[in-house]
Amino acid sequence: MITINVCVGSACHLKGSYKVIEALERLIEGYEVKDKVELKGAFCLGNCTEGVSVKVDDNIFSVNENNVENFFEEQVLWRIKNESHEFFRS
C-alpha cells in the first residue's frame, strides 16, 4: 500500500491543496488503484515554498494542478509497478 500525504495547512491550502486532492482522487479512481493507494491529509510537511507539499514514502514533492498527473504517473504508478515486480520475485 502506497500512502500519499497531502498538506492541507494554510500555505498549501492557498496554493491549491484541495484541487490537488481532487485530482489525485480522480487519478486513483481512473487507474483503478484504490486497493493500492491511500490518500491522507496532513499538516505542514515543511516544504511549502513552491507548491502543495505531497509526501510519498519519505520523499516530499511540490505539486500543483498542472503537474499532478505527471507526479502521479512518475511517483505513484512507478511505485505500484515496482511493488508488483517485487511481489512476483519473492
C-alpha distances in whole Angstrom, upper triangle without the diagonal:
4,6,10,13,16,19,22,24,28,28,25,26,29,27,25,22,22,23,20,18,20,19,15,15,18,16,13,15,17,15,14,10,10,8,5,6,7,10,13,16,18,21,23,20,24,24,26,28,27,25,22,20,16,14,11,10,14,16,17,19,22,21,23,24,25,23,20,19,20,17,15,16,16,13,10,12,13,10,8,12,12,9,11,14,13,12,16,17,17
4,7,10,13,16,19,22,25,25,22,23,26,24,22,19,20,20,17,15,17,17,13,14,16,14,11,15,16,14,14,10,10,9,6,5,6,9,11,14,15,19,20,17,21,20,22,25,24,21,19,16,13,10,7,8,11,12,14,15,18,17,20,21,22,19,16,16,17,14,12,13,13,10,7,10,11,8,8,11,11,9,12,15,14,14,17,19,19
4,6,10,13,15,18,22,22,18,20,23,21,20,16,17,18,15,13,16,16,12,13,16,14,12,15,17,16,15,12,11,11,9,6,5,6,7,10,11,15,16,14,18,18,19,22,22,19,16,14,10,8,6,7,10,11,12,14,16,16,18,19,21,19,16,16,17,14,12,15,15,11,9,12,14,11,11,15,15,13,16,19,18,18,21,23,22
4,6,10,12,15,19,18,15,16,19,18,16,13,14,15,11,10,13,13,9,11,14,13,11,14,16,15,16,13,12,13,11,7,6,5,6,8,10,13,14,12,15,15,16,19,18,15,12,10,7,6,5,8,10,10,10,11,13,12,14,16,18,15,12,14,15,11,10,13,13,10,8,12,14,12,12,16,16,15,18,20,20,21,24,25,25
4,7,9,12,15,15,12,14,17,16,14,11,12,14,11,10,13,14,11,12,16,15,14,17,19,19,19,16,15,16,14,11,8,6,5,6,6,9,10,9,12,13,14,17,17,14,11,8,6,5,7,9,10,10,9,10,12,12,14,16,18,16,13,16,17,13,13,16,16,13,12,15,17,15,16,20,20,19,22,24,23,24,27,28,28
4,6,9,12,12,9,10,13,12,11,7,9,11,8,7,11,12,10,12,15,15,14,17,19,19,20,17,16,18,17,13,11,8,6,5,6,8,9,8,12,11,11,15,14,11,7,6,5,7,9,12,13,12,10,10,10,9,11,13,16,14,12,14,16,13,13,16,17,14,13,17,18,17,18,22,22,22,24,27,26,27,30,31,32
4,6,9,9,6,8,11,10,10,7,9,12,10,9,13,14,13,15,18,18,18,20,22,23,23,21,20,22,20,17,14,11,9,6,5,5,6,6,9,9,9,12,13,10,7,5,6,8,12,14,14,13,10,11,10,10,12,14,17,16,14,17,18,15,16,19,19,17,17,20,22,21,22,25,26,25,28,30,30,30,33,35,35
4,7,8,6,5,9,10,9,6,7,11,10,9,12,14,14,15,18,19,19,21,23,24,25,23,21,23,22,18,16,12,10,6,6,6,7,9,12,12,11,14,15,12,8,9,10,12,15,18,18,17,14,14,13,12,13,14,18,18,15,19,21,18,18,22,22,20,20,23,25,24,25,28,29,28,30,33,33,33,36,38,38
4,6,6,6,9,10,11,9,11,14,13,13,16,18,17,19,22,22,22,25,27,28,28,26,25,27,25,22,19,16,13,9,7,5,6,9,10,11,9,13,14,12,9,9,12,14,17,19,19,18,15,15,14,14,15,17,20,20,18,22,23,20,21,25,25,22,22,26,27,26,28,31,31,30,33,36,35,36,39,40,40
4,6,5,6,9,10,9,11,14,14,15,17,19,19,21,23,24,25,27,29,30,31,29,28,30,29,25,22,19,16,12,11,9,8,12,12,12,10,12,14,12,10,11,14,17,20,23,22,21,17,17,15,15,15,17,20,20,19,23,24,22,23,27,27,25,25,28,30,29,30,34,34,34,36,39,38,39,42,43,43
4,5,5,6,9,9,12,14,14,15,18,19,19,21,23,24,25,27,28,29,31,29,28,30,29,25,23,19,17,14,12,10,8,11,10,10,6,8,10,9,8,10,13,16,19,22,21,19,15,15,12,13,13,15,18,18,18,21,22,20,22,25,25,23,24,27,28,28,30,32,33,33,36,38,37,39,42,43,43
4,5,5,6,6,9,11,10,11,14,15,15,17,20,20,21,23,25,26,27,25,24,27,25,21,20,16,14,11,10,9,8,10,10,9,6,9,9,7,5,7,10,13,16,19,19,17,13,12,10,10,10,12,15,15,14,18,19,17,18,22,21,20,20,24,25,25,26,29,30,30,32,34,34,35,38,39,40
4,5,5,5,7,9,10,11,13,14,15,17,19,20,21,23,24,26,27,25,24,27,26,22,20,16,14,11,11,10,10,12,14,13,10,12,13,10,8,10,12,15,19,22,21,20,16,15,13,12,11,12,16,17,15,19,21,18,19,23,23,22,22,25,27,26,28,31,31,31,34,36,36,37,40,41,41
4,5,7,9,10,12,13,15,16,17,19,21,22,23,25,26,28,29,28,27,30,29,25,23,19,18,15,15,13,13,15,15,14,10,11,12,9,9,12,14,18,21,24,24,22,18,17,14,13,11,13,15,17,16,20,21,20,21,24,25,24,24,27,29,29,30,33,34,34,36,38,39,40,42,44,44
4,6,9,9,9,12,14,14,15,18,19,20,21,24,24,25,27,26,26,29,27,23,22,18,17,15,15,14,13,14,14,12,9,9,9,6,6,10,12,16,19,22,22,19,16,14,10,9,8,9,12,13,13,17,18,16,18,21,22,21,21,24,26,26,28,30,31,31,34,36,36,37,40,41,42
4,5,5,6,9,10,11,12,14,16,17,18,20,21,23,24,23,23,26,25,21,20,16,15,13,14,14,14,15,16,14,11,13,11,8,7,10,12,16,18,22,22,20,16,14,11,9,7,7,11,12,11,15,17,15,16,20,20,20,20,22,24,25,26,28,30,30,32,34,35,36,38,40,40
4,5,5,6,9,10,10,12,14,15,16,18,20,21,22,21,20,23,22,18,16,12,12,9,10,11,12,12,14,13,11,13,12,9,6,8,9,13,15,19,19,17,14,13,11,9,8,9,12,13,11,14,16,14,15,18,19,18,17,20,22,22,23,26,27,27,29,32,32,33,35,37,38
4,5,5,6,9,10,10,12,14,15,16,18,20,21,20,19,22,21,18,16,12,12,10,12,13,14,15,18,17,14,17,16,12,9,12,12,15,17,21,22,20,17,16,14,11,10,10,13,14,12,15,17,16,16,19,21,19,18,21,23,23,24,27,28,28,30,32,33,33,36,38,38
4,5,5,6,9,10,11,12,14,15,16,18,20,19,19,22,21,18,17,14,14,13,15,16,17,18,19,18,16,17,15,12,10,13,13,16,18,21,23,21,18,16,14,10,8,6,10,12,10,12,15,14,14,17,19,18,18,20,22,23,23,26,28,28,29,32,33,33,35,37,38
4,5,5,6,9,10,10,12,14,15,16,18,17,17,20,19,15,14,11,12,11,13,15,15,15,17,15,14,16,14,10,8,10,9,13,14,18,19,17,14,12,11,7,6,6,9,9,7,9,12,11,11,14,16,15,14,16,19,19,20,22,24,24,26,28,29,30,32,34,35
4,5,5,6,9,10,10,12,14,15,16,15,14,17,16,13,12,8,9,9,11,14,15,15,18,17,16,18,17,13,10,11,10,12,14,17,19,17,15,14,13,10,10,9,13,13,9,11,14,12,11,15,17,15,14,16,19,19,19,22,24,23,25,28,28,28,31,33,34
4,5,5,6,9,10,11,12,14,15,15,14,18,17,14,14,10,12,12,15,17,19,19,22,20,19,21,19,15,13,15,13,16,17,20,22,21,19,17,16,13,11,9,13,13,10,11,15,14,13,16,18,17,16,17,20,21,20,23,25,25,26,29,30,30,32,34,35
4,5,5,6,9,10,10,12,14,14,14,17,17,14,14,11,13,14,17,19,20,19,22,20,19,21,18,15,13,14,13,16,16,20,22,20,18,15,15,11,10,7,10,10,7,8,11,11,10,12,15,15,13,15,18,18,18,20,23,23,24,27,28,28,30,33,34
4,5,5,6,8,10,10,12,11,11,14,13,10,10,8,11,12,15,17,19,18,20,19,18,21,18,15,12,13,11,13,13,16,19,17,16,14,14,11,11,10,12,11,7,8,11,10,7,11,13,12,10,12,15,15,15,18,20,20,21,24,25,25,27,29,30
4,5,5,6,8,10,10,10,9,13,13,10,10,8,11,12,16,19,20,20,23,22,21,24,22,18,15,16,14,15,15,18,21,20,19,17,17,14,14,12,15,15,11,11,14,13,11,13,16,15,13,14,17,17,16,19,21,21,21,24,26,25,27,30,31
4,6,5,6,8,10,11,10,14,14,12,13,11,14,16,19,22,24,23,26,24,23,25,23,20,17,19,16,18,18,21,24,22,21,19,19,15,15,12,14,14,11,10,14,14,11,13,16,16,14,14,17,18,17,19,22,22,22,25,27,26,28,31,32
4,5,5,6,8,9,10,13,12,11,12,11,15,16,19,22,23,22,25,23,23,25,22,19,17,18,15,17,15,19,21,20,19,17,17,14,14,12,14,13,9,8,11,11,8,9,13,13,10,10,14,15,14,15,18,19,19,22,23,23,25,27,29
4,6,5,6,5,6,9,9,7,9,9,13,15,18,22,23,22,25,24,24,26,24,21,18,18,15,16,14,17,20,19,19,18,19,16,16,15,17,15,12,11,13,12,9,10,14,13,10,10,13,13,12,14,17,16,17,20,21,21,23,25,26
4,6,5,7,6,10,11,10,12,12,15,18,21,24,26,25,28,27,27,29,27,23,21,21,18,19,18,21,24,23,23,21,22,19,19,17,19,18,14,13,16,16,12,13,17,16,13,13,16,17,14,17,20,19,19,22,24,23,24,27,28
4,5,8,9,13,13,12,14,14,18,20,23,27,28,27,30,28,28,30,27,24,22,23,20,21,19,22,25,24,24,22,22,19,19,16,18,17,14,11,14,15,12,12,16,16,13,12,16,17,15,16,19,19,19,22,24,23,24,27,29
4,6,8,11,11,11,14,14,18,21,23,27,28,26,29,28,28,30,27,24,22,22,19,20,18,20,23,22,22,21,22,19,19,18,18,17,14,11,13,14,10,10,13,14,11,9,12,14,11,12,16,16,15,18,20,20,21,24,25
4,6,8,9,10,12,14,18,21,24,27,29,27,30,29,30,32,29,26,24,24,21,21,19,21,24,23,24,23,24,21,22,20,22,20,17,15,17,17,13,13,16,16,13,11,14,15,12,13,17,16,15,18,20,19,20,23,24
4,5,5,6,9,11,15,18,21,25,26,25,28,27,27,30,28,25,22,22,18,18,15,17,21,20,21,20,22,20,21,20,21,19,16,14,16,15,11,12,15,14,10,9,12,12,9,11,14,13,12,16,17,16,18,21,22
4,5,5,7,9,13,16,19,23,25,24,27,27,27,30,28,25,22,21,18,18,16,17,21,21,21,21,23,20,21,20,22,21,17,16,18,17,13,15,17,16,12,12,15,14,11,14,17,15,15,19,19,18,20,23,23
4,6,8,11,14,18,21,24,26,25,28,28,29,32,30,27,24,23,20,19,16,17,21,21,22,23,25,23,24,24,26,23,20,19,21,19,15,16,19,17,13,13,15,14,11,14,16,13,13,17,17,15,18,21,20
4,7,10,13,17,19,23,25,23,26,26,27,29,28,25,22,21,17,16,13,14,17,18,19,20,22,21,22,22,24,21,18,17,18,16,13,14,15,13,10,10,12,10,7,11,12,10,10,14,14,13,16,18,18
4,7,10,13,16,19,21,19,23,22,23,26,25,22,19,17,14,13,10,12,15,16,16,17,19,17,19,19,21,19,15,15,16,14,11,13,14,12,8,10,12,10,9,12,14,12,13,17,17,16,19,21,21
4,7,10,13,16,18,17,21,21,22,25,24,21,18,16,13,12,10,12,15,16,16,17,19,17,19,19,22,20,16,16,18,15,13,15,17,14,11,13,15,13,12,16,17,15,16,20,20,19,22,24,24
4,7,10,14,16,15,18,18,19,22,21,18,14,13,10,10,10,12,15,15,14,15,16,14,16,16,19,17,14,15,17,14,12,15,16,14,11,14,16,15,14,18,19,18,19,23,22,22,25,27,27
4,7,10,13,12,16,17,17,21,20,17,14,12,10,10,11,13,14,15,14,15,16,15,16,17,20,19,16,17,19,16,15,18,19,16,14,17,19,17,17,21,22,20,22,25,25,25,28,30,29
4,7,10,10,14,15,15,18,18,15,11,11,9,10,12,14,15,16,14,14,15,14,15,16,20,19,16,18,20,17,16,20,21,18,16,20,22,20,20,24,25,23,26,29,28,28,31,33,33
4,7,7,11,12,12,16,17,15,11,9,9,9,12,14,14,14,12,14,14,14,16,18,21,20,17,20,21,18,18,21,21,18,18,21,23,21,22,25,26,24,27,30,29,29,33,34,33
4,6,9,11,11,15,16,14,11,9,10,11,14,16,15,15,13,14,14,15,17,19,22,21,19,22,23,20,20,24,24,21,21,24,26,24,25,29,29,28,30,33,32,32,36,37,36
4,5,8,8,11,13,12,10,8,10,11,14,16,14,14,11,13,12,14,16,19,21,20,19,22,23,19,20,24,23,20,21,25,25,24,26,29,29,28,31,33,32,33,37,37,37
4,6,8,11,13,12,9,6,8,8,11,13,11,10,8,10,10,13,15,18,20,19,17,21,21,17,18,22,20,17,18,22,22,21,23,26,25,25,28,30,29,30,34,34,34
4,6,9,11,11,10,8,10,10,14,15,13,12,9,11,11,14,16,19,21,20,19,22,22,19,20,23,22,19,21,24,24,23,26,28,28,28,31,32,31,33,36,36,36
4,6,8,8,8,6,9,10,13,15,13,11,7,8,7,11,13,17,18,16,16,20,19,16,18,21,19,17,19,23,23,22,25,27,27,27,30,31,31,33,36,36,36
4,6,6,6,6,10,12,15,18,16,14,10,10,7,10,11,15,16,16,16,19,19,16,19,22,21,19,20,24,24,24,26,29,29,29,32,34,33,35,38,38,39
4,6,8,9,12,15,18,20,18,16,12,11,8,11,12,15,16,16,17,20,20,17,20,23,22,20,22,26,26,26,28,30,30,31,34,35,35,37,40,40,41
4,7,8,11,14,17,20,18,15,12,9,6,8,9,12,13,12,13,17,16,14,18,20,19,18,20,23,23,24,26,28,28,30,32,33,34,36,38,39,40
4,6,9,12,15,18,18,15,11,8,5,5,6,9,10,10,11,14,14,12,15,18,17,16,18,21,22,22,24,26,27,28,30,32,32,34,36,37,38
4,6,10,13,16,16,13,10,8,5,5,6,9,11,11,10,14,14,12,14,17,17,15,16,19,21,21,22,25,25,26,28,30,30,32,35,36,36
4,7,10,13,12,10,6,6,5,6,9,12,14,13,11,15,15,12,14,17,16,14,15,18,19,19,21,23,24,24,27,28,28,30,32,33,34
4,7,10,10,8,6,5,6,7,10,12,14,12,10,13,13,10,11,14,13,11,11,15,16,15,17,20,20,20,23,25,25,26,29,30,30
4,6,7,6,4,6,9,10,13,16,17,15,13,15,15,11,12,15,14,10,11,15,15,13,15,18,18,18,21,23,22,23,26,27,27
4,6,5,7,8,11,12,15,17,18,15,13,15,14,11,10,13,12,8,8,12,12,10,12,15,14,14,17,19,18,20,23,23,24
4,6,8,11,14,15,19,21,22,19,17,18,17,14,13,15,14,10,10,13,13,10,12,15,14,13,17,18,17,18,21,22,21
4,7,10,14,15,19,22,23,20,18,20,19,15,16,18,16,12,13,16,15,13,16,18,17,16,20,21,19,21,24,24,24
4,7,10,12,16,19,20,16,15,17,16,12,13,15,13,10,12,15,14,12,16,18,16,17,20,21,20,22,25,25,26
4,7,9,13,16,17,14,13,16,15,11,13,16,14,11,13,16,16,15,18,20,19,20,23,24,23,25,28,28,29
4,6,10,13,14,11,10,13,12,8,11,13,12,10,12,15,15,15,18,20,19,20,23,24,24,26,29,29,30
4,7,11,11,9,9,13,12,9,12,15,13,12,14,17,18,18,20,22,23,24,26,28,28,30,32,33,34
4,7,8,6,6,9,9,7,10,13,12,11,13,16,17,17,19,21,22,23,25,27,28,29,31,33,34
4,5,6,6,9,10,9,11,14,15,14,15,18,19,20,22,24,25,26,28,30,30,32,34,35,37
4,6,5,8,10,10,11,14,15,15,16,18,20,21,22,24,25,26,28,30,31,32,34,36,37
4,6,8,9,10,12,13,14,15,16,18,19,21,22,24,25,27,28,30,31,33,34,36,38
4,6,5,6,9,10,11,12,13,15,16,18,19,20,22,23,25,26,28,29,31,32,34
4,6,5,6,9,10,10,11,12,14,16,17,18,20,21,23,25,26,27,29,31,32
4,5,5,6,9,10,10,10,13,15,15,16,19,20,21,23,25,26,27,29,31
4,5,5,6,8,10,10,11,14,15,15,17,19,20,22,23,25,26,28,30
4,6,5,6,7,9,10,12,13,15,16,17,19,21,22,23,25,26,28
4,6,5,5,6,8,10,11,12,14,15,17,19,20,21,23,25,26
4,6,6,5,7,9,10,10,13,14,15,17,19,20,21,23,25
4,6,6,6,8,10,11,12,14,15,16,18,20,21,22,24
4,6,6,6,9,10,11,12,15,16,16,18,20,21,23
4,5,5,6,9,10,11,12,14,15,16,19,20,21
4,5,5,6,9,10,11,12,14,15,17,19,20
4,5,5,6,9,10,11,12,14,16,17,19
4,5,5,6,8,10,10,12,14,15,17
4,5,5,6,9,10,11,13,14,16
4,6,5,6,9,10,11,13,15
4,5,5,6,9,10,11,13
4,5,5,6,9,10,11
4,5,5,6,9,10
4,5,5,6,9
4,5,5,6
4,6,5
4,6
4
